[in-house]
Amino acid sequence: MSLSDWERNGWLTRHQTSHNEIRDLLQVVERDLADSAAED
């Protein structure tokens, strides 16, 4: 079963992302990586 099948069945919906959304997600990753390296 492909992703197209899932979309056709209504189990997934297509999403159009933006530059800002990707930037914000990468900032969350950077924050979480920094937190995981903390010794506290």
C-alpha positions in Angstrom: 0.0 0.0 0.0 1.4 3.4 -1.0 1.0 6.8 0.5 -1.2 7.7 -2.5 -3.5 4.8 -1.5 -3.6 6.2 2.1 -4.5 9.7 0.8 -7.1 8.3 -1.5 -8.7 6.4 1.5 -8.7 9.6 3.5 -6.2 8.3 6.1 -3.7 11.1 5.2 -4.1 14.6 4.0 -1.7 16.5 1.8 0.1 19.4 3.6 1.9 22.3 2.0 4.7 23.6 4.2 6.5 26.9 4.2 10.0 28.1 4.8 9.0 29.5 8.2 7.5 26.2 9.3 10.7 24.3 8.4 12.9 26.9 10.1 10.7 26.7 13.3 10.9 22.9 13.3 14.7 23.0 12.9 14.9 25.5 15.9 13.0 23.0 18.0 15.5 20.2 17.0 18.4 22.5 17.9 16.8 23.3 21.3 16.1 19.6 22.0 19.6 18.6 21.1 21.0 21.2 23.4 18.7 20.1 26.2 19.7 16.5 25.8 23.4 17.5 26.1 22.8 19.3 29.4 24.3 17.6 32.4 21.5 18.7 34.8 
